[in-house]
Amino acid sequence: MVDTSNPVYASLPVPARRQLLRMGGAALAAGMLPGVGFAAPKPAAGPSETPVRGGTLTAICFPEPSTLATHINGANPISLVTSKIYDRLFVDDNNGGFEPRLATSFATSPDGLALTLKLREGVLWHDGHPFDSGDVKFSIEKIWSISMSTILSVIDRITAPDKYTVILHLKQKWPVLQRHLTQASVILPQHLYEGTDVVTNPHNVKPVGTGPFRFKEWQRGSHIILERNPDYYIKGLPHLDRIVWKVINDSASRAAALETGAAQYAARNPVTFSDAARLAKRGDLVIDTKQYEPNTYWLEFNLKDPIVGKLAVRQAIAHAVDRAALVKTVWGGYGAPLDAPVPSVIPEYFTKDVPKYPFDLKRAEQLLDQAGYPRGAGGWRFKLVHDFIPFGDDYRRTGEFVRQALRRVGIDASLGAKDLSTWTRDVFTNRNFQVISSWGGWSRDVQLSLDSRYTKRGDKPGVPWSKVSGYSNPEVEKLLEPTRSGADPALRKANYKRVQQIVAADLPTLPLLEVYFFSVYSKRVRNIDELPYQTRNNWANVWLAKA
């Protein structure tokens, strides 16, 4: 369903409005918004357009990264920068396949129990040290254990018979392993990390990678500069000389920077929806929803908390939040209410057949009474702190929307006003919270996401973006064990549906909406969305047309 009150919708010409209504909300998710510079009219390099070499692309990052250690913290403000510094083994292409990066090929043994990776020769780390199989073996064994336990759980051992071959010996057949490798953590330089504490290694803030851009400098609170890697293994790339990431924390200043040309790119809803509609009319900027991974926004409860640890309280909170109104008023229609964990843009595993909590204030009041929390002095039942993720205005407004919703049913809710570093420490290390609102992308193989959010594999104290609810259900563990290999698609579909039904009943998390993000960038920018996961591309092929 398209929100026709959306200011962007209102700015469309009548034929474009009709087209959008026919396509429905799915058009937003697919990046197919018609008119006003949304994806379709964006200029792209054609046969007559030769890439321009050189130039500086000024991009916006917000909030400022707390580290550049993607292997420890994969938050989007961090990976947006580091994906240009570190190349992966493979990346997803636009046809459901893979493009080679540090690995040039892979082969599975006849018994399905070994995967052989052939690595690219002649690759140099940014400090001039040769890249080889030792780096890959070290990274998988020592680094991926921090955040990629699903992959490591099926690997029995790793061998490196020569400098450019790595063999993953598996405990069981795992047909979807290469899909997981495209989502996996980065490859780090063994010569700089081996024998060190990977959490405090100085290269976490001065990274050395193999990607098209080298780290130059980071002035906290101001900017991060990356410069062209002259030794990049793909000759002639990258096109750009520099990427300057400006730290701009408020949306009005971001809009001004984009409008004046002080910045040429910003990702993940960098401006308000009304500003997006205004900027789209200029003719020199693109508002682009293409190539974002499926994203959902949810509440996550600390089940050890004596109040929200009660199921009836969580059910009451679910009934108290009007998710349709949240999508319309806070997210400007760039989303859809969500009842199940898996978003609708992953149709093979999406299901509507889950326990639902329709907006019902009367039912919320009844559940809170039954839980033993009647209204007391001043009409309040109990105090509750909602620690929203401090990623910008949309997230703050979401936190305020939820706060007001809870206060209507007698919950004395307040917002935790924390910077990102404090929020990350309190949530993932100290587990010092009652309820958080957060968001995340879904992998093409949803097993990774389900494992990390609802099974013991997600229990990684101190690791950002790990599971923090404390949720544990033996049936969920049992259902997700045989699906991990991906060998039986029918079993996967059935078990994933059942898992979603269970967690929707248990409510360790409350899905709020699936989010349709947009980027804003100058029409001079070429190839920014050429591959899936726009913000995680390495930008080797990005260039700036002449003004």
C-alpha distance (Angstrom), angle and dihedral (degrees) to the residues before:
residue distance angle dihedral
M1 . . .
V2 3.80 . .
D3 3.80 118.7 .
T4 3.81 101.7 -129.1
S5 3.80 91.3 -168.9
N6 3.81 89.6 64.4
P7 3.83 106.8 118.8
V8 3.79 89.7 -135.2
Y9 3.81 90.0 54.8
A10 3.80 90.0 47.5
S11 3.80 90.7 54.8
L12 3.81 93.1 56.3
P13 3.80 121.3 101.2
V14 3.81 114.5 -109.3
P15 3.85 96.4 -101.2
A16 3.79 90.5 51.2
R17 3.81 91.2 49.5
R18 3.80 89.9 53.5
Q19 3.78 90.5 49.5
L20 3.79 92.1 49.8
L21 3.81 91.6 48.7
R22 3.81 89.8 52.4
M23 3.81 91.8 49.6
G24 3.80 93.4 44.8
G25 3.79 127.5 -165.6
A26 3.80 92.1 -37.1
A27 3.79 87.9 71.5
L28 3.77 89.6 66.3
A29 3.78 91.8 52.5
A30 3.78 91.5 48.7
G31 3.80 93.2 49.3
M32 3.80 92.7 -117.7
L33 3.78 101.2 131.1
P34 3.80 107.8 150.0
G35 3.79 125.4 -132.0
V36 3.81 133.2 -2.1
G37 3.77 94.1 69.9
F38 3.80 96.9 -60.9
A39 3.82 105.9 149.4
A40 3.82 98.7 -68.8
P41 3.83 99.9 70.7
K42 3.80 93.8 37.5
P43 3.82 110.6 126.3
A44 3.78 114.8 -117.7
A45 3.76 132.5 -171.4
G46 3.78 108.8 -90.6
P47 3.80 134.8 179.5
S48 3.81 91.2 -74.8
E49 3.79 95.7 45.8
T50 3.79 116.6 84.7
P51 3.81 117.7 -162.4
V52 3.79 113.6 -106.7
R53 3.77 114.3 -128.4
G54 3.78 119.6 -137.7
G55 3.75 135.6 15.5
T56 3.78 136.4 114.0
L57 3.78 122.6 -90.9
T58 3.79 110.5 -153.0
A59 3.79 110.4 -154.9
I60 3.78 132.5 177.9
C61 3.79 125.1 -122.6
F62 3.79 123.9 -168.8
P63 2.89 134.9 -150.1
E64 3.78 97.1 19.5
P65 3.82 111.3 -106.1
S66 3.78 114.7 -104.3
T67 3.81 90.6 -148.4
L68 3.80 139.7 -6.3
A69 3.80 91.7 -130.3
T70 3.80 100.8 115.2
H71 3.80 89.7 174.2
I72 3.81 88.9 65.5
N73 3.78 101.7 32.6
G74 3.79 119.4 22.5
A75 3.81 95.4 -175.9
N76 3.79 112.8 149.1
P77 3.83 96.8 -115.8
I78 3.81 86.0 58.0
S79 3.80 100.2 42.0
L80 3.81 90.5 45.1
V81 3.82 86.5 68.1
T82 3.81 102.8 30.9
S83 3.82 95.4 49.3
K84 3.80 86.4 74.6
I85 3.81 91.7 52.0
Y86 3.81 101.2 43.3
D87 3.79 123.3 47.8
R88 3.81 119.9 -153.9
L89 3.79 130.2 -138.3
F90 3.81 92.8 -105.2
V91 3.80 136.9 -7.6
D92 3.79 131.2 -153.6
D93 3.79 118.6 -97.4
N94 3.80 128.0 -152.7
N95 3.80 95.3 -97.2
G96 3.79 100.7 58.5
G97 3.80 91.7 -92.7
F98 3.78 135.9 96.3
E99 3.77 140.8 -94.3
P100 3.81 118.8 -147.3
R101 3.76 121.0 -117.9
L102 3.81 119.5 154.9
A103 3.80 89.4 -6.5
T104 3.80 116.5 56.9
S105 3.80 99.1 -169.1
F106 3.77 145.3 -3.2
A107 3.79 132.7 -153.9
T108 3.78 130.9 -168.9
S109 3.80 120.1 -142.4
P110 3.84 118.7 -117.5
D111 3.81 91.1 -104.9
G112 3.80 91.6 49.3
L113 3.79 92.6 -125.0
A114 3.80 100.5 108.3
L115 3.78 132.8 51.3
T116 3.79 117.1 -163.6
L117 3.79 118.0 -155.9
K118 3.78 120.2 -162.8
L119 3.79 110.9 -154.9
R120 3.77 129.4 -145.9
E121 3.80 113.7 -100.2
G122 3.78 124.6 -136.7
V123 3.81 96.1 31.7
L124 3.80 116.1 145.3
W125 3.76 130.5 -159.9
H126 3.79 112.6 -124.6
D127 3.81 89.9 -99.8
G128 3.82 90.7 57.1
H129 3.81 97.1 -103.2
P130 3.84 113.8 136.2
F131 3.80 118.3 -106.7
D132 3.80 115.2 -132.0
S133 3.79 145.7 150.3
G134 3.79 92.1 -71.5
D135 3.80 89.5 68.3
V136 3.80 92.2 52.0
K137 3.80 94.6 45.2
F138 3.81 91.7 47.5
S139 3.80 93.6 47.1
I140 3.79 94.9 49.8
E141 3.80 94.2 44.8
K142 3.80 100.2 39.7
I143 3.81 108.7 19.9
W144 3.79 107.3 32.8
S145 3.79 90.8 57.7
I146 3.81 87.2 76.4
S147 3.78 95.5 65.6
M148 3.81 110.7 -3.6
S149 3.79 104.6 64.6
T150 3.81 92.3 140.9
I151 3.80 90.5 64.7
L152 3.79 94.8 42.9
S153 3.80 92.4 48.9
V154 3.81 91.5 69.5
I155 3.81 97.6 39.9
D156 3.79 113.1 93.4
R157 3.81 96.9 -175.9
I158 3.79 142.3 -25.0
T159 3.78 126.3 -131.4
A160 3.78 131.2 -172.3
P161 3.83 107.4 -161.5
D162 3.80 91.9 178.4
K163 3.80 140.3 1.4
Y164 3.78 94.2 -84.6
T165 3.80 104.0 35.1
V166 3.79 129.3 78.4
I167 3.80 122.8 179.6
L168 3.80 121.3 -161.0
H169 3.80 109.1 -155.6
L170 3.80 109.1 -156.4
K171 3.79 133.4 -149.7
Q172 3.80 90.2 -143.5
K173 3.78 139.9 1.9
W174 3.78 110.8 -72.7
P175 3.82 112.6 178.8
V176 3.81 93.4 178.3
L177 3.81 96.1 55.3
Q178 3.79 95.9 109.2
R179 3.79 89.9 52.0
H180 3.79 87.2 56.2
L181 3.80 91.2 48.9
T182 3.81 91.0 61.8
Q183 3.81 88.3 56.8
A184 3.77 95.3 42.0
S185 3.75 129.7 112.5
V186 3.79 122.7 -83.6
I187 3.78 127.6 -82.5
L188 3.81 109.3 -110.9
P189 3.82 128.5 -159.2
Q190 3.79 108.1 -95.5
H191 3.80 92.3 -156.0
L192 3.82 90.9 60.4
Y193 3.81 100.8 38.6
E194 3.80 107.8 32.6
G195 3.80 111.6 106.3
T196 3.81 93.4 13.2
D197 3.78 135.4 101.3
V198 3.81 100.8 -95.9
V199 3.81 90.2 -154.1
T200 3.82 96.0 56.8
N201 3.81 100.5 29.0
P202 3.84 108.3 135.3
H203 3.81 90.6 -130.3
N204 3.79 88.4 69.9
V205 3.82 86.6 82.0
K206 3.82 96.6 28.7
P207 3.80 100.9 40.8
V208 3.79 124.5 -162.3
G209 3.79 112.6 -157.0
T210 3.80 142.9 155.2
G211 3.81 97.6 -118.6
P212 3.80 131.4 114.3
F213 3.81 94.2 -90.2
R214 3.80 130.9 52.7
F215 3.77 126.0 -146.3
K216 3.81 111.1 -106.3
E217 3.82 109.3 168.2
W218 3.76 145.3 -25.4
Q219 3.79 120.7 -152.5
R220 3.78 104.4 -172.4
G221 3.76 113.5 -123.2
S222 3.80 92.2 13.1
H223 3.80 119.6 53.3
I224 3.79 151.2 -36.5
I225 3.80 118.9 -136.0
L226 3.80 125.7 -154.7
E227 3.79 121.4 -176.3
R228 3.78 133.7 -158.9
N229 3.81 115.8 -80.3
P230 3.83 103.6 -131.2
D231 3.82 90.4 -165.6
Y232 3.79 96.9 53.2
Y233 3.78 110.2 147.5
I234 3.82 94.6 -126.3
K235 3.77 104.3 73.3
G236 3.78 115.6 -128.0
L237 3.79 93.6 22.0
P238 2.93 143.0 146.2
H239 3.78 102.2 39.7
L240 3.81 96.2 -161.4
D241 3.80 123.2 77.8
R242 3.79 94.9 -153.2
I243 3.76 146.2 3.3
V244 3.79 115.7 -152.3
W245 3.79 114.5 -165.7
K246 3.80 110.3 -156.6
V247 3.79 117.3 -158.1
I248 3.83 106.2 -133.8
N249 3.77 113.3 163.7
D250 3.80 104.5 -177.1
S251 3.79 124.2 67.5
A252 3.82 96.6 -135.3
S253 3.80 91.0 57.2
R254 3.80 90.7 46.3
A255 3.80 90.6 52.6
A256 3.80 90.4 49.1
A257 3.81 92.2 49.8
L258 3.80 91.6 51.4
E259 3.79 92.9 44.5
T260 3.79 94.8 50.5
G261 3.80 95.0 41.9
A262 3.80 93.6 -113.7
A263 3.82 84.7 125.8
Q264 3.80 129.2 25.9
Y265 3.82 102.1 -166.2
A266 3.79 140.9 33.4
A267 3.81 129.3 164.4
R268 3.80 141.5 -152.0
N269 3.80 104.8 29.9
P270 3.80 95.8 -42.3
V271 3.82 94.3 173.7
T272 3.79 135.8 37.7
F273 3.78 117.7 -86.7
S274 3.80 91.6 -111.6
D275 3.81 89.6 52.2
A276 3.81 89.4 48.5
A277 3.80 89.9 55.8
R278 3.80 91.0 48.1
L279 3.80 94.9 46.4
A280 3.80 91.4 47.5
K281 3.80 89.7 62.3
R282 3.80 93.3 58.0
G283 3.80 95.9 79.5
D284 3.80 95.5 -139.9
L285 3.82 97.7 75.8
V286 3.80 133.2 65.6
I287 3.80 125.3 -144.4
D288 3.80 102.5 -157.6
T289 3.82 129.8 -176.1
K290 3.81 95.6 174.4
Q291 3.79 127.3 120.5
Y292 3.78 99.7 14.7
E293 3.79 117.5 139.6
P294 3.83 116.6 -117.0
N295 3.81 106.7 -81.4
T296 3.78 132.6 -167.1
Y297 3.79 133.0 -171.5
W298 3.79 120.8 -146.9
L299 3.77 148.2 161.3
E300 3.80 115.6 -114.7
F301 3.79 119.5 -159.6
N302 3.79 128.7 -149.4
L303 3.79 98.8 -127.2
K304 3.81 90.8 -163.6
D305 3.79 90.4 64.1
P306 3.84 109.4 103.3
I307 3.81 92.2 -132.7
V308 3.81 108.3 38.9
G309 3.79 88.4 32.5
K310 3.81 85.4 78.6
L311 3.79 112.7 90.3
A312 3.81 93.1 -144.3
V313 3.82 90.2 57.9
R314 3.80 91.5 51.2
Q315 3.80 90.3 47.8
A316 3.80 89.8 51.0
I317 3.79 91.3 51.3
A318 3.80 89.1 50.2
H319 3.80 91.4 53.9
A320 3.81 92.1 45.0
V321 3.81 96.7 59.5
D322 3.80 116.3 80.6
R323 3.78 99.0 -149.5
A324 3.80 95.2 -176.9
A325 3.80 89.7 56.0
L326 3.81 89.9 46.4
V327 3.80 91.1 55.8
K328 3.79 92.4 47.1
T329 3.78 102.3 41.7
V330 3.81 103.6 31.6
W331 3.81 103.8 26.2
G332 3.80 96.4 36.1
G333 3.79 92.5 -127.6
Y334 3.82 92.5 -57.5
G335 3.77 92.8 129.6
A336 3.78 145.5 26.2
P337 3.82 132.2 -115.9
L338 3.78 111.4 -98.7
D339 3.81 131.0 -152.5
A340 3.82 100.8 171.8
P341 3.80 128.3 51.9
V342 3.84 96.8 -117.6
P343 3.83 112.7 70.7
S344 3.79 123.4 -125.7
V345 3.81 92.2 -113.6
I346 3.82 86.5 74.7
P347 3.83 93.1 60.8
E348 3.80 97.6 173.2
Y349 3.82 90.7 66.4
F350 3.79 102.8 23.3
T351 3.81 115.7 111.5
K352 3.78 135.5 179.5
D353 3.80 90.7 -165.6
V354 3.81 97.7 98.8
P355 3.82 134.6 106.3
K356 3.80 107.3 -79.0
Y357 3.79 133.7 -152.3
P358 3.80 107.8 -156.5
F359 3.78 118.5 -163.8
D360 3.82 102.9 -83.2
L361 3.80 119.6 150.0
K362 3.80 93.1 -175.2
R363 3.81 91.8 54.9
A364 3.81 90.2 46.7
E365 3.82 90.2 54.0
Q366 3.82 91.3 49.0
L367 3.79 92.9 51.1
L368 3.79 92.4 49.5
D369 3.82 90.3 50.4
Q370 3.81 90.0 49.7
A371 3.80 90.7 49.1
G372 3.80 89.0 60.1
Y373 3.78 99.2 -101.6
P374 3.83 108.4 115.0
R375 3.78 119.1 173.4
G376 3.79 110.9 -84.6
A377 3.79 136.1 175.7
G378 3.77 111.0 -7.2
G379 3.80 89.7 7.6
W380 3.81 93.5 -76.6
R381 3.80 125.3 137.8
F382 3.82 102.0 -172.1
K383 3.79 141.5 -32.7
L384 3.79 120.8 -96.0
V385 3.80 130.4 -178.3
H386 3.80 116.9 -149.5
D387 3.80 110.7 -158.6
F388 3.80 103.9 -161.3
I389 3.79 118.9 -164.6
P390 3.84 106.8 -96.6
F391 3.80 97.4 -134.0
G392 3.80 98.2 125.4
D393 3.78 146.0 -69.6
D394 3.82 98.5 -40.1
Y395 3.79 90.3 55.7
R396 3.79 94.2 45.9
R397 3.80 90.5 49.8
T398 3.81 89.9 48.6
G399 3.79 88.9 52.7
E400 3.79 90.7 50.5
F401 3.81 91.6 48.0
V402 3.82 91.0 53.3
R403 3.82 91.5 44.7
Q404 3.78 91.9 54.8
A405 3.80 91.8 45.3
L406 3.80 91.7 54.7
R407 3.78 93.7 46.2
R408 3.81 89.6 57.2
V409 3.82 89.4 65.2
G410 3.80 94.9 45.1
I411 3.80 101.3 -91.6
D412 3.80 109.4 136.3
A413 3.79 93.5 -138.9
S414 3.79 125.1 179.9
L415 3.79 134.0 178.6
G416 3.77 124.3 -113.4
A417 3.81 106.3 -131.3
K418 3.81 102.8 -154.0
D419 3.77 136.0 149.4
L420 3.79 117.0 -120.2
S421 3.81 95.9 -99.5
T422 3.81 93.0 51.4
W423 3.80 92.4 43.6
T424 3.81 91.4 50.0
R425 3.81 92.6 49.0
D426 3.81 95.1 45.1
V427 3.79 93.9 46.4
F428 3.80 105.3 37.8
T429 3.80 103.2 27.0
N430 3.79 107.5 26.1
R431 3.82 97.2 26.6
N432 3.79 85.2 -143.8
F433 3.80 102.4 156.9
Q434 3.79 143.6 86.3
V435 3.79 102.0 -148.1
I436 3.79 131.9 -5.0
S437 3.76 132.8 -169.9
S438 3.77 114.4 -141.2
W439 3.77 142.2 151.7
G440 3.75 139.4 -147.2
G441 3.77 145.9 173.7
W442 3.77 124.3 -102.8
S443 3.78 119.7 -128.8
R444 3.79 118.9 -126.9
D445 3.78 85.4 -113.9
V446 3.81 99.6 54.4
Q447 3.81 91.9 -160.9
L448 3.80 88.8 85.1
S449 3.78 92.5 54.3
L450 3.80 95.6 43.4
D451 3.80 91.1 47.9
S452 3.79 93.4 50.2
R453 3.81 95.6 46.8
Y454 3.80 104.7 36.6
T455 3.82 111.5 21.5
K456 3.78 137.6 64.8
R457 3.81 88.2 -100.2
G458 3.79 86.9 74.3
D459 3.82 93.6 56.2
K460 3.81 101.7 104.3
P461 3.80 111.3 140.6
G462 3.78 110.8 -149.5
V463 3.80 94.8 18.6
P464 3.82 112.5 114.4
W465 3.81 116.6 -122.5
S466 3.79 93.1 18.5
K467 3.79 122.2 128.7
V468 3.81 112.3 -73.5
S469 3.80 103.4 170.4
G470 3.81 94.5 87.3
Y471 3.80 87.5 -131.0
S472 3.80 118.9 164.1
N473 3.80 129.0 170.6
P474 3.83 120.5 167.6
E475 3.81 91.7 -152.6
V476 3.80 91.4 56.4
E477 3.80 90.1 49.3
K478 3.80 90.3 49.7
L479 3.80 94.0 48.4
L480 3.80 94.5 49.0
E481 3.80 96.4 47.3
P482 3.84 99.6 74.5
T483 3.81 93.0 40.1
R484 3.77 93.9 59.1
S485 3.80 95.1 86.0
G486 3.80 93.7 53.9
A487 3.80 89.8 -140.4
D488 3.82 95.0 127.0
P489 3.84 112.9 45.7
A490 3.81 93.3 -176.7
L491 3.81 91.5 53.6
R492 3.78 89.9 48.9
K493 3.78 92.7 53.4
A494 3.80 93.4 48.2
N495 3.80 95.6 44.4
Y496 3.79 95.3 44.6
K497 3.79 89.3 53.0
R498 3.80 91.4 50.8
V499 3.82 91.7 47.1
Q500 3.79 90.4 53.2
Q501 3.80 90.6 50.2
I502 3.81 91.2 51.6
V503 3.79 96.9 47.5
A504 3.81 91.0 44.4
A505 3.81 87.1 57.2
D506 3.82 94.7 43.1
L507 3.84 93.5 44.3
P508 3.81 102.4 -156.1
T509 3.79 82.1 151.8
L510 3.79 130.9 22.8
P511 3.81 113.5 -145.1
L512 3.79 109.7 -139.4
L513 3.78 106.4 176.0
E514 3.76 146.5 -29.8
V515 3.78 108.3 -112.3
Y516 3.80 127.5 -138.0
F517 3.80 105.7 -156.4
F518 3.78 125.4 -159.9
S519 3.79 135.1 -160.9
V520 3.79 127.4 -147.6
Y521 3.78 119.5 -147.5
S522 3.77 144.4 151.6
K523 3.80 118.5 -89.4
R524 3.79 85.9 -125.4
V525 3.81 88.9 71.8
R526 3.80 113.5 94.3
N527 3.84 131.4 -163.5
I528 3.79 95.5 5.0
D529 3.82 91.8 136.8
E530 3.80 100.9 32.0
L531 3.82 94.5 122.4
P532 3.82 136.6 34.1
Y533 3.79 117.8 -81.7
Q534 3.79 95.9 37.6
T535 3.78 96.2 -162.7
R536 3.82 94.0 49.3
N537 3.80 97.6 51.5
N538 3.79 116.7 113.6
W539 3.83 94.7 -126.7
A540 3.80 92.6 -137.5
N541 3.81 88.8 137.5
V542 3.82 96.7 41.9
W543 3.79 117.2 112.6
L544 3.79 141.0 168.9
A545 3.79 120.7 -118.6
K546 3.77 115.8 -140.0
A547 3.79 115.2 -90.2
